[in-house]
Amino acid sequence: MSSPAVAVNARYLLHRVTGIQRYAREIVARLPASGHRLVEAPDWAKGAKGHLWEQLPLHARAGRALLWNPCQTGPVGRRRQVVTVHDMGTFDHPGSYAKGFAAWYRWCMASVAARAEHVIAVSTFTKERLLHHVPIDPERVTVVLEGADARFRRADPAQVEALRRRLGIGPAQRIVLSLGSLEPRKNLAALLQAWQAIGSGIAEDALLVLVGKRGDPAVFRGLGVEQVPARVLFTGYLPDEDLPAMYTAATAFVYPSLYEGFGLPVLEAMSCGTPVVTSNLSSLPEVAGDAALLVNPRSAEELQAALRRCLDDADWLQTAAAAGLRQAQRFSWDRAARETWDLLAAHA
């Protein structure tokens, strides 16, 4: 029996599931089993060692098959490959990364994309930024939008109650939810600043819940937030299986990121019927459409007004929840996988 025509760079299996890893898992799970094979990385292939593994062992183990790299990087110099580009953050926001890492990542991404047979971009915005930074024929770049898995829907009340108990959140507390690490481009420090600014007007039952790595308190300095404001809960990283219940528990989801290649949390929140406030920048309007409240994330006044609306405007909450559910139906992992496989098969 001949080997599958497509080899998949499966280094993502070593990493905790966040946006890019979720993309890879969702697409790969839907590819024809007989048409692809996973090239899994050894346990040591993380960080810089992982990039070294991609340059040597991965290249050799892929052989003559078409190699698909679902997570931005792959072997430099290889022609027989397709790469998915999720964002151009190391080009557009290098300050969010360690200097050496950003320099390496920029060189690696640009080299792989320029040489590859084809590039998949997860949004029109990401394609535009890729073409801005890397000299590639636009015909060699195809946009394949992401999706939200069917499990991202209104969670069972018992699951929501169990999660609230585990996190120490009272059954009557209203949750304004945000998600992401405290790296500068996620803009969560500005969200904390806005929450602090409206503090005296926040009802006692309101709680700002931040899911993700807490990070260094120094992130707040210079933003008027020298310490964590009252009624803020950092949950730390939550397992993937807890996210539908977390979105469902929330009165609203606020995602004031300055830069996203796609913005999967916005789509997941809408799929759970949670009203969304997000930025009017980068790919986020492309994902949210008219279903979310779009704000200038650099405007303290707009962030504060949006938070008040999440807590005080019942009519908007109801309208936004329904609009979000309709918008989410435009995106599908099944469709994304089908379009991805059609492209891979055409090059294999």
ZITATA-V341360 format. One record per residue. N is the residue number from 1. SS is DSSP state (~ for helix, > for strand, _ for the rest). PSI is psi in radians with two decimals (none if undefined). D_LAST is the distance of its C-alpha to the last C-alpha in Angstrom with 2 decimals. Layout:
# ZITATA-V341360
n=<N,N>
ss=<SS,SS>
psi=<PSI,PSI>
d_last=<D_LAST,D_LAST>
This chain:
# ZITATA-V341360
n=<1,2,3,4,5,6,7,8,9,10,11,12,13,14,15,16,17,18,19,20,21,22,23,24,25,26,27,28,29,30,31,32,33,34,35,36,37,38,39,40,41,42,43,44,45,46,47,48,49,50,51,52,53,54,55,56,57,58,59,60,61,62,63,64,65,66,67,68,69,70,71,72,73,74,75,76,77,78,79,80,81,82,83,84,85,86,87,88,89,90,91,92,93,94,95,96,97,98,99,100,101,102,103,104,105,106,107,108,109,110,111,112,113,114,115,116,117,118,119,120,121,122,123,124,125,126,127,128,129,130,131,132,133,134,135,136,137,138,139,140,141,142,143,144,145,146,147,148,149,150,151,152,153,154,155,156,157,158,159,160,161,162,163,164,165,166,167,168,169,170,171,172,173,174,175,176,177,178,179,180,181,182,183,184,185,186,187,188,189,190,191,192,193,194,195,196,197,198,199,200,201,202,203,204,205,206,207,208,209,210,211,212,213,214,215,216,217,218,219,220,221,222,223,224,225,226,227,228,229,230,231,232,233,234,235,236,237,238,239,240,241,242,243,244,245,246,247,248,249,250,251,252,253,254,255,256,257,258,259,260,261,262,263,264,265,266,267,268,269,270,271,272,273,274,275,276,277,278,279,280,281,282,283,284,285,286,287,288,289,290,291,292,293,294,295,296,297,298,299,300,301,302,303,304,305,306,307,308,309,310,311,312,313,314,315,316,317,318,319,320,321,322,323,324,325,326,327,328,329,330,331,332,333,334,335,336,337,338,339,340,341,342,343,344,345,346,347,348>
ss=<_,_,_,_,_,>,>,>,>,_,~,~,~,~,_,_,_,_,~,~,~,~,~,~,~,~,~,~,_,_,_,_,~,~,~,>,>,>,>,_,_,_,_,_,_,_,~,~,~,~,~,~,~,~,~,~,~,~,~,~,~,~,_,_,_,>,>,>,>,_,_,_,_,_,_,_,_,_,_,_,>,>,>,>,>,_,_,_,~,~,~,~,_,~,~,~,_,_,~,~,~,~,~,~,~,~,~,~,~,~,~,~,~,~,~,_,_,>,>,>,>,_,_,~,~,~,~,~,~,~,~,~,~,_,_,_,_,~,~,~,>,>,>,_,_,_,_,_,_,_,_,_,_,_,_,_,~,~,~,~,~,~,~,~,~,~,~,_,_,_,_,_,_,>,>,>,>,>,>,_,_,_,_,~,~,~,_,~,~,~,~,~,~,~,~,~,~,_,~,~,~,_,_,_,_,>,>,>,>,>,>,>,_,_,_,_,~,~,~,~,_,_,_,_,_,_,_,_,_,_,_,>,>,>,>,>,_,_,_,~,~,~,~,~,~,~,~,~,~,_,_,>,>,>,>,_,_,_,_,_,_,_,_,~,~,~,~,~,~,~,~,_,_,_,>,>,>,>,>,_,_,_,_,~,~,~,~,~,_,_,_,_,>,>,>,_,_,_,_,~,~,~,~,~,~,~,~,~,~,~,~,~,_,~,~,~,~,~,~,~,~,~,~,~,~,~,~,~,_,_,_,_,~,~,~,~,~,~,~,~,~,~,~,~,~,~,~,_>
psi=<2.36,2.71,2.65,2.59,-0.30,2.21,2.42,2.20,1.83,0.51,-0.39,-0.40,-0.30,-0.22,2.64,2.52,1.94,-2.77,-0.91,-0.72,-0.62,-0.74,-0.89,-0.79,-0.73,-0.75,-0.84,-0.65,-0.34,0.01,2.62,2.19,-0.62,-0.14,-0.17,2.83,2.52,2.36,1.70,2.54,2.62,2.85,-0.49,-0.17,1.07,2.75,-2.42,-0.63,-0.56,-0.70,-0.61,-0.72,-0.67,-0.60,-0.50,-1.32,-0.74,-0.83,-0.77,-0.75,-0.45,-0.47,-2.35,-0.01,2.78,2.20,2.24,2.16,1.81,-0.09,0.78,-0.61,2.83,-2.91,2.14,2.36,-0.20,2.29,-0.72,1.21,2.76,2.44,2.43,2.20,2.14,-0.60,2.91,0.69,-0.65,-0.31,-0.82,-0.49,1.05,-0.44,-0.23,-0.05,2.78,2.49,-0.81,-0.72,-0.79,-0.74,-0.81,-0.80,-0.71,-0.83,-0.79,-0.86,-0.81,-0.71,-0.78,-0.82,-0.70,-0.54,-0.48,2.71,-0.62,2.74,2.37,2.26,2.45,-0.04,2.82,-0.67,-0.81,-0.67,-0.78,-0.73,-0.62,-0.83,-0.48,-0.66,-0.45,2.26,1.68,2.48,2.14,-0.46,-0.31,0.13,2.16,2.34,2.17,1.89,2.62,-3.10,-3.10,2.24,2.69,-0.40,-0.26,1.52,3.05,2.16,2.77,2.40,-0.61,-0.64,-0.72,-0.79,-0.73,-0.70,-0.74,-0.80,-0.77,-0.60,-0.06,0.50,2.18,2.68,-0.42,-0.06,2.33,2.37,2.17,2.04,2.47,2.84,2.39,2.81,2.83,0.83,2.67,-0.71,-0.30,-0.37,0.39,-0.45,-0.66,-0.60,-0.74,-0.70,-0.75,-0.69,-0.74,-0.68,-0.58,0.20,-0.77,-0.35,0.05,2.28,2.64,-0.38,0.07,2.43,2.28,2.09,2.14,2.07,2.22,3.13,2.32,-0.78,-3.04,2.25,-0.34,-0.33,-0.54,-0.39,2.45,-0.08,0.12,0.18,1.58,-0.34,2.87,2.25,2.94,2.67,0.83,2.28,2.13,2.06,-0.30,-2.97,2.33,2.41,2.65,-0.67,-0.27,-0.26,-0.74,-0.72,-0.60,-0.79,-0.74,-0.63,-0.39,2.44,-0.65,2.76,2.20,2.15,1.49,0.59,2.51,-0.33,2.16,2.45,-0.53,-0.99,0.92,-0.66,-0.57,-0.79,-0.71,-0.73,-0.79,-0.66,-0.44,0.10,0.46,2.21,2.48,2.35,2.25,3.11,2.70,0.41,2.85,-2.34,-0.13,-0.70,-0.53,-0.64,-0.78,-0.48,-2.42,0.11,-0.35,2.84,1.98,2.29,2.76,1.93,-0.19,-0.03,1.96,-0.67,-0.74,-0.67,-0.74,-0.75,-0.66,-0.71,-0.73,-0.68,-0.67,-0.51,-0.38,-0.29,1.50,-0.65,-0.78,-0.72,-0.76,-0.77,-0.76,-0.63,-0.80,-0.73,-0.66,-0.71,-0.71,-0.77,-0.69,-0.47,-0.23,-0.19,2.47,2.28,-0.58,-0.78,-0.75,-0.74,-0.70,-0.78,-0.65,-0.79,-0.69,-0.72,-0.80,-0.77,-0.62,-0.50,-0.29,none>
d_last=<16.81,13.35,11.84,9.50,5.78,6.49,9.77,12.18,15.03,17.88,20.83,21.91,23.35,26.14,27.45,29.81,28.27,28.74,26.77,23.54,23.49,24.22,21.27,18.88,20.72,20.86,17.19,16.05,18.87,17.48,13.85,13.56,15.03,13.37,9.77,10.27,12.87,15.18,16.23,19.79,22.21,25.75,28.68,29.77,26.62,28.18,29.31,29.25,28.41,25.24,24.09,25.06,23.00,19.89,20.67,21.28,20.59,17.42,15.90,17.10,16.14,12.46,12.56,9.76,7.13,5.44,8.83,10.10,13.80,15.68,19.02,19.26,19.07,16.97,17.31,18.95,17.85,14.25,12.02,8.55,9.09,9.90,13.52,15.82,19.26,22.13,25.05,26.51,29.56,29.98,30.23,32.35,34.40,34.48,37.84,36.32,34.85,36.33,36.56,34.73,31.86,31.48,31.45,28.80,26.58,26.92,26.02,23.03,21.59,22.27,20.85,17.52,17.20,18.38,15.95,12.67,10.14,11.22,13.96,15.01,18.82,20.79,23.54,24.67,27.09,24.52,22.57,25.94,26.88,23.65,24.19,27.82,27.24,24.17,23.77,20.43,19.85,20.25,17.61,15.00,16.42,16.15,18.81,18.13,21.54,22.34,24.45,27.35,27.29,29.80,32.02,32.90,35.86,39.61,40.36,43.13,46.50,47.09,43.92,44.99,48.49,47.31,45.18,48.14,50.42,48.11,47.87,51.60,51.27,54.11,53.53,55.18,53.49,51.29,48.08,46.48,43.11,40.84,37.87,36.44,37.38,40.28,38.35,39.81,37.12,37.45,41.03,42.58,45.62,46.41,46.12,48.60,50.85,50.83,51.59,54.45,55.78,56.19,57.39,60.94,59.76,57.25,58.54,59.19,56.65,53.69,51.27,48.38,45.71,43.10,40.18,38.45,39.57,43.07,42.85,45.71,48.74,48.92,46.18,49.00,51.41,52.19,51.05,54.33,53.04,54.70,54.34,52.45,54.21,55.89,54.03,50.62,48.66,45.82,44.00,41.68,38.15,37.86,35.45,32.70,34.56,37.66,36.19,36.63,40.27,40.72,39.51,41.66,44.68,44.53,46.69,44.25,41.24,41.60,38.66,40.02,37.11,37.19,33.44,30.40,26.75,26.80,29.83,28.75,32.34,33.63,31.36,32.22,35.91,35.86,34.16,37.14,39.61,40.77,42.08,40.21,41.50,38.96,38.66,38.48,36.19,32.49,30.06,32.73,34.19,30.72,30.46,34.14,34.90,38.55,38.70,39.67,42.56,41.13,43.27,43.49,42.76,44.96,47.93,50.17,52.01,48.95,47.76,51.26,51.57,48.26,49.41,52.71,50.97,48.94,52.28,54.62,52.91,52.51,51.76,48.83,47.44,47.51,45.96,43.19,42.27,41.85,39.98,37.56,36.74,36.01,33.83,31.78,30.85,28.73,26.20,24.12,21.68,20.58,19.77,18.13,15.84,15.06,14.33,12.19,10.07,9.97,8.78,6.04,4.98,5.75,3.81,0.00>
